[in-house]
Amino acid sequence: MQCRECANILEVLRTCGQVRLRCTGCKREYQIHEVASDLDPETEKLLENYPTIIYD
Ligand SMILES: [Zn+2]
């Protein structure tokens, strides 16, 4: 999916105990709940690979 700020691609970023999305362009990080309503099927699939996901 795309960044809301600059429309670059967001990548899944795993930090300690949390999964976030980070823009490959402006490096802005999004928490999952921030973008939950905009998640596309491709990103949802990626996130399914992270069973320890914490949504807040
Ligand atoms: Zn961006």
N, CA, C, O and the ligand as a Tripos MOL2 file, in Angstrom:
@<TRIPOS>MOLECULE
protein
  225   223    57     0     0
PROTEIN
NO_CHARGES

@<TRIPOS>ATOM
      1 N           0.8240   -1.1920    0.0000 N.3       1 MET1
      2 CA          0.0000    0.0000    0.0000 C.3       1 MET1
      3 C           0.8680    1.2560    0.0000 C.2       1 MET1
      4 O           2.0910    1.1690    0.1140 O.2       1 MET1
      5 N           0.2490    2.3990   -0.1250 N.am      2 GLN2
      6 CA          1.0080    3.6220   -0.3200 C.3       2 GLN2
      7 C           0.9700    4.5270    0.9080 C.2       2 GLN2
      8 O           0.0210    4.5160    1.6920 O.2       2 GLN2
      9 N           2.0250    5.3000    1.0410 N.am      3 CYS3
     10 CA          2.1230    6.3120    2.0880 C.3       3 CYS3
     11 C           1.0770    7.3940    1.8590 C.2       3 CYS3
     12 O           0.7960    7.7790    0.7240 O.2       3 CYS3
     13 N           0.5080    7.8770    2.9600 N.am      4 ARG4
     14 CA         -0.4670    8.9580    2.8390 C.3       4 ARG4
     15 C           0.1930   10.2990    2.5630 C.2       4 ARG4
     16 O          -0.4390   11.2270    2.0600 O.2       4 ARG4
     17 N           1.4620   10.3860    2.8970 N.am      5 GLU5
     18 CA          2.1640   11.6610    2.7530 C.3       5 GLU5
     19 C           2.7560   11.8300    1.3640 C.2       5 GLU5
     20 O           2.6470   12.8940    0.7540 O.2       5 GLU5
     21 N           3.3770   10.7790    0.8780 N.am      6 CYS6
     22 CA          4.1660   10.9490   -0.3390 C.3       6 CYS6
     23 C           3.8800    9.8890   -1.3950 C.2       6 CYS6
     24 O           4.4590    9.9320   -2.4800 O.2       6 CYS6
     25 N           3.0030    8.9430   -1.0980 N.am      7 ALA7
     26 CA          2.5820    7.9290   -2.0600 C.3       7 ALA7
     27 C           3.6650    6.9360   -2.4450 C.2       7 ALA7
     28 O           3.5130    6.2050   -3.4240 O.2       7 ALA7
     29 N           4.7550    6.8970   -1.6910 N.am      8 ASN8
     30 CA          5.6960    5.8070   -1.8760 C.3       8 ASN8
     31 C           5.1580    4.5420   -1.2040 C.2       8 ASN8
     32 O           4.1680    4.5770   -0.4740 O.2       8 ASN8
     33 N           5.8320    3.4360   -1.4680 N.am      9 ILE9
     34 CA          5.3650    2.1580   -0.9540 C.3       9 ILE9
     35 C           5.6960    2.0090    0.5240 C.2       9 ILE9
     36 O           6.7780    2.3930    0.9690 O.2       9 ILE9
     37 N           4.7650    1.4540    1.2740 N.am     10 LEU10
     38 CA          5.0220    1.1300    2.6720 C.3      10 LEU10
     39 C           5.5600   -0.2820    2.7760 C.2      10 LEU10
     40 O           5.0850   -1.1980    2.1040 O.2      10 LEU10
     41 N           6.5640   -0.4440    3.6340 N.am     11 GLU11
     42 CA          7.0900   -1.7720    3.8840 C.3      11 GLU11
     43 C           6.7800   -2.1650    5.3080 C.2      11 GLU11
     44 O           6.6460   -1.3210    6.1940 O.2      11 GLU11
     45 N           6.6680   -3.4800    5.5130 N.am     12 VAL12
     46 CA          6.3970   -3.9740    6.8600 C.3      12 VAL12
     47 C           7.6860   -3.9400    7.6550 C.2      12 VAL12
     48 O           8.7220   -4.4310    7.2080 O.2      12 VAL12
     49 N           7.6100   -3.3620    8.8280 N.am     13 LEU13
     50 CA          8.7770   -3.2030    9.6840 C.3      13 LEU13
     51 C           8.4790   -3.8610   11.0160 C.2      13 LEU13
     52 O           7.5040   -3.5200   11.6860 O.2      13 LEU13
     53 N           9.3140   -4.7940   11.3910 N.am     14 ARG14
     54 CA          9.0880   -5.4620   12.6640 C.3      14 ARG14
     55 C          10.0470   -4.9090   13.7040 C.2      14 ARG14
     56 O          11.2650   -4.9800   13.5470 O.2      14 ARG14
     57 N           9.4880   -4.3650   14.7510 N.am     15 THR15
     58 CA         10.3080   -3.9210   15.8640 C.3      15 THR15
     59 C          10.0090   -4.8330   17.0350 C.2      15 THR15
     60 O           9.2430   -5.7840   16.8790 O.2      15 THR15
     61 N          10.5740   -4.5870   18.1840 N.am     16 CYS16
     62 CA         10.3900   -5.5080   19.2980 C.3      16 CYS16
     63 C           8.9210   -5.5770   19.7160 C.2      16 CYS16
     64 O           8.3980   -4.6480   20.3320 O.2      16 CYS16
     65 N           8.2700   -6.6730   19.3790 N.am     17 GLY17
     66 CA          6.9060   -6.8980   19.8060 C.3      17 GLY17
     67 C           5.8570   -6.1780   19.0020 C.2      17 GLY17
     68 O           4.6630   -6.3640   19.2380 O.2      17 GLY17
     69 N           6.2710   -5.3630   18.0580 N.am     18 GLN18
     70 CA          5.2950   -4.6180   17.2760 C.3      18 GLN18
     71 C           5.6280   -4.7060   15.8030 C.2      18 GLN18
     72 O           6.7840   -4.8640   15.4090 O.2      18 GLN18
     73 N           4.5960   -4.5990   15.0100 N.am     19 VAL19
     74 CA          4.7850   -4.5200   13.5740 C.3      19 VAL19
     75 C           4.2510   -3.1830   13.1060 C.2      19 VAL19
     76 O           3.1350   -2.7940   13.4480 O.2      19 VAL19
     77 N           5.0340   -2.4980   12.3430 N.am     20 ARG20
     78 CA          4.6090   -1.2050   11.8130 C.3      20 ARG20
     79 C           4.8220   -1.1990   10.3190 C.2      20 ARG20
     80 O           5.4640   -2.0840    9.7520 O.2      20 ARG20
     81 N           4.2730   -0.1890    9.7070 N.am     21 LEU21
     82 CA          4.5170    0.0240    8.2920 C.3      21 LEU21
     83 C           5.3770    1.2790    8.1600 C.2      21 LEU21
     84 O           5.0890    2.3110    8.7660 O.2      21 LEU21
     85 N           6.4260    1.1760    7.3660 N.am     22 ARG22
     86 CA          7.2950    2.3280    7.1810 C.3      22 ARG22
     87 C           7.3690    2.6820    5.7080 C.2      22 ARG22
     88 O           7.4800    1.8100    4.8460 O.2      22 ARG22
     89 N           7.3050    3.9550    5.4400 N.am     23 CYS23
     90 CA          7.3790    4.4340    4.0710 C.3      23 CYS23
     91 C           8.8000    4.3030    3.5540 C.2      23 CYS23
     92 O           9.7560    4.6550    4.2450 O.2      23 CYS23
     93 N           8.9340    3.8000    2.3490 N.am     24 THR24
     94 CA         10.2620    3.6840    1.7520 C.3      24 THR24
     95 C          10.7460    5.0240    1.2100 C.2      24 THR24
     96 O          11.9110    5.1580    0.8360 O.2      24 THR24
     97 N           9.8640    6.0100    1.1660 N.am     25 GLY25
     98 CA         10.2450    7.3270    0.6720 C.3      25 GLY25
     99 C          10.5920    8.2800    1.8080 C.2      25 GLY25
    100 O          11.7600    8.6130    2.0090 O.2      25 GLY25
    101 N           9.5720    8.7210    2.5560 N.am     26 CYS26
    102 CA          9.7820    9.7430    3.5850 C.3      26 CYS26
    103 C          10.1070    9.1470    4.9450 C.2      26 CYS26
    104 O          10.3730    9.8860    5.8930 O.2      26 CYS26
    105 N          10.0880    7.8090    5.0590 N.am     27 LYS27
    106 CA         10.4460    7.1040    6.3000 C.3      27 LYS27
    107 C           9.4330    7.2970    7.4170 C.2      27 LYS27
    108 O           9.6940    6.9380    8.5650 O.2      27 LYS27
    109 N           8.3020    7.8500    7.0920 N.am     28 ARG28
    110 CA          7.2630    7.9470    8.1000 C.3      28 ARG28
    111 C           6.8100    6.5510    8.5130 C.2      28 ARG28
    112 O           6.6510    5.6660    7.6720 O.2      28 ARG28
    113 N           6.6030    6.3600    9.8150 N.am     29 GLU29
    114 CA          6.1310    5.0730   10.2970 C.3      29 GLU29
    115 C           4.6670    5.1710   10.6950 C.2      29 GLU29
    116 O           4.2310    6.1520   11.2980 O.2      29 GLU29
    117 N           3.9340    4.1500   10.3520 N.am     30 TYR30
    118 CA          2.5210    4.0690   10.7020 C.3      30 TYR30
    119 C           2.3150    2.8750   11.6040 C.2      30 TYR30
    120 O           2.8460    1.7910   11.3580 O.2      30 TYR30
    121 N           1.5450    3.0820   12.6440 N.am     31 GLN31
    122 CA          1.1100    1.9250   13.4050 C.3      31 GLN31
    123 C          -0.0410    1.2640   12.6500 C.2      31 GLN31
    124 O          -0.7640    1.8980   11.8820 O.2      31 GLN31
    125 N          -0.1760   -0.0300   12.9010 N.am     32 ILE32
    126 CA         -1.1520   -0.7860   12.1170 C.3      32 ILE32
    127 C          -2.5580   -0.2050   12.2650 C.2      32 ILE32
    128 O          -3.3050   -0.1000   11.2920 O.2      32 ILE32
    129 N          -2.9030    0.1660   13.4910 N.am     33 HIS33
    130 CA         -4.2720    0.6520   13.6940 C.3      33 HIS33
    131 C          -4.5240    1.9740   12.9670 C.2      33 HIS33
    132 O          -5.6640    2.3130   12.6520 O.2      33 HIS33
    133 N          -3.4560    2.7050   12.7090 N.am     34 GLU34
    134 CA         -3.6190    3.9770   11.9930 C.3      34 GLU34
    135 C          -4.0830    3.7550   10.5570 C.2      34 GLU34
    136 O          -4.8300    4.5580    9.9960 O.2      34 GLU34
    137 N          -3.6360    2.6750    9.9890 N.am     35 VAL35
    138 CA         -3.9120    2.4450    8.5770 C.3      35 VAL35
    139 C          -4.8210    1.2430    8.3620 C.2      35 VAL35
    140 O          -5.0310    0.8050    7.2310 O.2      35 VAL35
    141 N          -5.3610    0.7130    9.4620 N.am     36 ALA36
    142 CA         -6.1320   -0.5280    9.3680 C.3      36 ALA36
    143 C          -7.2720   -0.4250    8.3570 C.2      36 ALA36
    144 O          -7.5770   -1.3880    7.6530 O.2      36 ALA36
    145 N          -7.8890    0.7370    8.2920 N.am     37 SER37
    146 CA         -9.0240    0.8910    7.3850 C.3      37 SER37
    147 C          -8.5860    0.9570    5.9240 C.2      37 SER37
    148 O          -9.3990    0.7940    5.0140 O.2      37 SER37
    149 N          -7.3020    1.1970    5.7100 N.am     38 ASP38
    150 CA         -6.7960    1.3380    4.3380 C.3      38 ASP38
    151 C          -5.9710    0.1480    3.8690 C.2      38 ASP38
    152 O          -5.4940    0.1290    2.7340 O.2      38 ASP38
    153 N          -5.8050   -0.8330    4.7260 N.am     39 LEU39
    154 CA         -4.9570   -1.9610    4.3450 C.3      39 LEU39
    155 C          -5.4940   -2.6250    3.0840 C.2      39 LEU39
    156 O          -6.6890   -2.9000    2.9690 O.2      39 LEU39
    157 N          -4.6020   -2.8720    2.1530 N.am     40 ASP40
    158 CA         -5.0220   -3.5970    0.9650 C.3      40 ASP40
    159 C          -4.7500   -5.0870    1.1620 C.2      40 ASP40
    160 O          -4.0100   -5.4660    2.0700 O.2      40 ASP40
    161 N          -5.3390   -5.9270    0.3250 N.am     41 PRO41
    162 CA         -5.1970   -7.3810    0.5200 C.3      41 PRO41
    163 C          -3.7390   -7.8300    0.5230 C.2      41 PRO41
    164 O          -3.3690   -8.7490    1.2540 O.2      41 PRO41
    165 N          -2.9280   -7.1890   -0.2820 N.am     42 GLU42
    166 CA         -1.5200   -7.5660   -0.3520 C.3      42 GLU42
    167 C          -0.8240   -7.3290    0.9880 C.2      42 GLU42
    168 O          -0.0610   -8.1710    1.4630 O.2      42 GLU42
    169 N          -1.0990   -6.1770    1.5840 N.am     43 THR43
    170 CA         -0.4780   -5.8500    2.8650 C.3      43 THR43
    171 C          -1.0360   -6.7250    3.9780 C.2      43 THR43
    172 O          -0.2990   -7.1510    4.8670 O.2      43 THR43
    173 N          -2.3280   -6.9920    3.9290 N.am     44 GLU44
    174 CA         -2.9080   -7.8760    4.9320 C.3      44 GLU44
    175 C          -2.2430   -9.2420    4.9010 C.2      44 GLU44
    176 O          -2.0090   -9.8580    5.9410 O.2      44 GLU44
    177 N          -1.9460   -9.7020    3.7060 N.am     45 LYS45
    178 CA         -1.2920  -10.9970    3.5730 C.3      45 LYS45
    179 C           0.0900  -10.9690    4.2040 C.2      45 LYS45
    180 O           0.4790  -11.9030    4.9050 O.2      45 LYS45
    181 N           0.8290   -9.9000    3.9540 N.am     46 LEU46
    182 CA          2.1440   -9.7480    4.5640 C.3      46 LEU46
    183 C           2.0440   -9.7800    6.0870 C.2      46 LEU46
    184 O           2.8550  -10.4060    6.7700 O.2      46 LEU46
    185 N           1.0380   -9.0960    6.5910 N.am     47 LEU47
    186 CA          0.8950   -9.0060    8.0430 C.3      47 LEU47
    187 C           0.5130  -10.3420    8.6580 C.2      47 LEU47
    188 O           0.7860  -10.5920    9.8330 O.2      47 LEU47
    189 N          -0.1110  -11.1900    7.8740 N.am     48 GLU48
    190 CA         -0.4610  -12.5160    8.3790 C.3      48 GLU48
    191 C           0.7720  -13.3430    8.6910 C.2      48 GLU48
    192 O           0.7020  -14.3440    9.4040 O.2      48 GLU48
    193 N           1.9030  -12.9100    8.1460 N.am     49 ASN49
    194 CA          3.1580  -13.6140    8.4300 C.3      49 ASN49
    195 C           3.7180  -13.2850    9.8110 C.2      49 ASN49
    196 O           4.7210  -13.8590   10.2370 O.2      49 ASN49
    197 N           3.0720  -12.3690   10.4950 N.am     50 TYR50
    198 CA          3.5600  -11.9400   11.8060 C.3      50 TYR50
    199 C           2.5450  -12.3150   12.8790 C.2      50 TYR50
    200 O           1.6860  -11.5120   13.2440 O.2      50 TYR50
    201 N           2.6530  -13.5390   13.3770 N.am     51 PRO51
    202 CA          1.6340  -14.0340   14.3000 C.3      51 PRO51
    203 C           1.6190  -13.3020   15.6360 C.2      51 PRO51
    204 O           0.6230  -13.3590   16.3570 O.2      51 PRO51
    205 N           2.7060  -12.6180   15.9770 N.am     52 THR52
    206 CA          2.7570  -11.9480   17.2830 C.3      52 THR52
    207 C           2.3160  -10.5030   17.1930 C.2      52 THR52
    208 O           2.6050   -9.6880   18.0690 O.2      52 THR52
    209 N           1.6250  -10.2080   16.1400 N.am     53 ILE53
    210 CA          1.2620   -8.8150   15.8750 C.3      53 ILE53
    211 C           0.4700   -8.1920   17.0310 C.2      53 ILE53
    212 O          -0.4130   -8.8160   17.6200 O.2      53 ILE53
    213 N           0.8170   -6.9610   17.3250 N.am     54 ILE54
    214 CA          0.1090   -6.1980   18.3560 C.3      54 ILE54
    215 C          -0.4790   -4.9700   17.6820 C.2      54 ILE54
    216 O           0.2280   -4.2120   17.0190 O.2      54 ILE54
    217 N          -1.7530   -4.7880   17.8570 N.am     55 TYR55
    218 CA         -2.4370   -3.7820   17.0510 C.3      55 TYR55
    219 C          -2.5370   -2.4080   17.7150 C.2      55 TYR55
    220 O          -3.3400   -1.5750   17.2960 O.2      55 TYR55
    221 N          -1.7430   -2.1740   18.7240 N.am     56 ASP56
    222 CA         -1.8150   -0.8240   19.2550 C.3      56 ASP56
    223 C          -0.4610   -0.2680   19.6480 C.2      56 ASP56
    224 O          -0.3720    0.8680   20.1140 O.2      56 ASP56
    225 ZN          6.0120    8.6520    2.6480 Zn       57 ZN57
@<TRIPOS>BOND
     1     1     2 1
     2     2     3 1
     3     3     4 2
     4     3     5 am
     5     5     6 1
     6     6     7 1
     7     7     8 2
     8     7     9 am
     9     9    10 1
    10    10    11 1
    11    11    12 2
    12    11    13 am
    13    13    14 1
    14    14    15 1
    15    15    16 2
    16    15    17 am
    17    17    18 1
    18    18    19 1
    19    19    20 2
    20    19    21 am
    21    21    22 1
    22    22    23 1
    23    23    24 2
    24    23    25 am
    25    25    26 1
    26    26    27 1
    27    27    28 2
    28    27    29 am
    29    29    30 1
    30    30    31 1
    31    31    32 2
    32    31    33 am
    33    33    34 1
    34    34    35 1
    35    35    36 2
    36    35    37 am
    37    37    38 1
    38    38    39 1
    39    39    40 2
    40    39    41 am
    41    41    42 1
    42    42    43 1
    43    43    44 2
    44    43    45 am
    45    45    46 1
    46    46    47 1
    47    47    48 2
    48    47    49 am
    49    49    50 1
    50    50    51 1
    51    51    52 2
    52    51    53 am
    53    53    54 1
    54    54    55 1
    55    55    56 2
    56    55    57 am
    57    57    58 1
    58    58    59 1
    59    59    60 2
    60    59    61 am
    61    61    62 1
    62    62    63 1
    63    63    64 2
    64    63    65 am
    65    65    66 1
    66    66    67 1
    67    67    68 2
    68    67    69 am
    69    69    70 1
    70    70    71 1
    71    71    72 2
    72    71    73 am
    73    73    74 1
    74    74    75 1
    75    75    76 2
    76    75    77 am
    77    77    78 1
    78    78    79 1
    79    79    80 2
    80    79    81 am
    81    81    82 1
    82    82    83 1
    83    83    84 2
    84    83    85 am
    85    85    86 1
    86    86    87 1
    87    87    88 2
    88    87    89 am
    89    89    90 1
    90    90    91 1
    91    91    92 2
    92    91    93 am
    93    93    94 1
    94    94    95 1
    95    95    96 2
    96    95    97 am
    97    97    98 1
    98    98    99 1
    99    99   100 2
   100    99   101 am
   101   101   102 1
   102   102   103 1
   103   103   104 2
   104   103   105 am
   105   105   106 1
   106   106   107 1
   107   107   108 2
   108   107   109 am
   109   109   110 1
   110   110   111 1
   111   111   112 2
   112   111   113 am
   113   113   114 1
   114   114   115 1
   115   115   116 2
   116   115   117 am
   117   117   118 1
   118   118   119 1
   119   119   120 2
   120   119   121 am
   121   121   122 1
   122   122   123 1
   123   123   124 2
   124   123   125 am
   125   125   126 1
   126   126   127 1
   127   127   128 2
   128   127   129 am
   129   129   130 1
   130   130   131 1
   131   131   132 2
   132   131   133 am
   133   133   134 1
   134   134   135 1
   135   135   136 2
   136   135   137 am
   137   137   138 1
   138   138   139 1
   139   139   140 2
   140   139   141 am
   141   141   142 1
   142   142   143 1
   143   143   144 2
   144   143   145 am
   145   145   146 1
   146   146   147 1
   147   147   148 2
   148   147   149 am
   149   149   150 1
   150   150   151 1
   151   151   152 2
   152   151   153 am
   153   153   154 1
   154   154   155 1
   155   155   156 2
   156   155   157 am
   157   157   158 1
   158   158   159 1
   159   159   160 2
   160   159   161 am
   161   161   162 1
   162   162   163 1
   163   163   164 2
   164   163   165 am
   165   165   166 1
   166   166   167 1
   167   167   168 2
   168   167   169 am
   169   169   170 1
   170   170   171 1
   171   171   172 2
   172   171   173 am
   173   173   174 1
   174   174   175 1
   175   175   176 2
   176   175   177 am
   177   177   178 1
   178   178   179 1
   179   179   180 2
   180   179   181 am
   181   181   182 1
   182   182   183 1
   183   183   184 2
   184   183   185 am
   185   185   186 1
   186   186   187 1
   187   187   188 2
   188   187   189 am
   189   189   190 1
   190   190   191 1
   191   191   192 2
   192   191   193 am
   193   193   194 1
   194   194   195 1
   195   195   196 2
   196   195   197 am
   197   197   198 1
   198   198   199 1
   199   199   200 2
   200   199   201 am
   201   201   202 1
   202   202   203 1
   203   203   204 2
   204   203   205 am
   205   205   206 1
   206   206   207 1
   207   207   208 2
   208   207   209 am
   209   209   210 1
   210   210   211 1
   211   211   212 2
   212   211   213 am
   213   213   214 1
   214   214   215 1
   215   215   216 2
   216   215   217 am
   217   217   218 1
   218   218   219 1
   219   219   220 2
   220   219   221 am
   221   221   222 1
   222   222   223 1
   223   223   224 2
@<TRIPOS>SUBSTRUCTURE
     1 MET1         2 RESIDUE 1 A MET
     2 GLN2         6 RESIDUE 1 A GLN
     3 CYS3        10 RESIDUE 1 A CYS
     4 ARG4        14 RESIDUE 1 A ARG
     5 GLU5        18 RESIDUE 1 A GLU
     6 CYS6        22 RESIDUE 1 A CYS
     7 ALA7        26 RESIDUE 1 A ALA
     8 ASN8        30 RESIDUE 1 A ASN
     9 ILE9        34 RESIDUE 1 A ILE
    10 LEU10       38 RESIDUE 1 A LEU
    11 GLU11       42 RESIDUE 1 A GLU
    12 VAL12       46 RESIDUE 1 A VAL
    13 LEU13       50 RESIDUE 1 A LEU
    14 ARG14       54 RESIDUE 1 A ARG
    15 THR15       58 RESIDUE 1 A THR
    16 CYS16       62 RESIDUE 1 A CYS
    17 GLY17       66 RESIDUE 1 A GLY
    18 GLN18       70 RESIDUE 1 A GLN
    19 VAL19       74 RESIDUE 1 A VAL
    20 ARG20       78 RESIDUE 1 A ARG
    21 LEU21       82 RESIDUE 1 A LEU
    22 ARG22       86 RESIDUE 1 A ARG
    23 CYS23       90 RESIDUE 1 A CYS
    24 THR24       94 RESIDUE 1 A THR
    25 GLY25       98 RESIDUE 1 A GLY
    26 CYS26      102 RESIDUE 1 A CYS
    27 LYS27      106 RESIDUE 1 A LYS
    28 ARG28      110 RESIDUE 1 A ARG
    29 GLU29      114 RESIDUE 1 A GLU
    30 TYR30      118 RESIDUE 1 A TYR
    31 GLN31      122 RESIDUE 1 A GLN
    32 ILE32      126 RESIDUE 1 A ILE
    33 HIS33      130 RESIDUE 1 A HIS
    34 GLU34      134 RESIDUE 1 A GLU
    35 VAL35      138 RESIDUE 1 A VAL
    36 ALA36      142 RESIDUE 1 A ALA
    37 SER37      146 RESIDUE 1 A SER
    38 ASP38      150 RESIDUE 1 A ASP
    39 LEU39      154 RESIDUE 1 A LEU
    40 ASP40      158 RESIDUE 1 A ASP
    41 PRO41      162 RESIDUE 1 A PRO
    42 GLU42      166 RESIDUE 1 A GLU
    43 THR43      170 RESIDUE 1 A THR
    44 GLU44      174 RESIDUE 1 A GLU
    45 LYS45      178 RESIDUE 1 A LYS
    46 LEU46      182 RESIDUE 1 A LEU
    47 LEU47      186 RESIDUE 1 A LEU
    48 GLU48      190 RESIDUE 1 A GLU
    49 ASN49      194 RESIDUE 1 A ASN
    50 TYR50      198 RESIDUE 1 A TYR
    51 PRO51      202 RESIDUE 1 A PRO
    52 THR52      206 RESIDUE 1 A THR
    53 ILE53      210 RESIDUE 1 A ILE
    54 ILE54      214 RESIDUE 1 A ILE
    55 TYR55      218 RESIDUE 1 A TYR
    56 ASP56      222 RESIDUE 1 A ASP
    57 ZN57       225 GROUP 0 **** ****
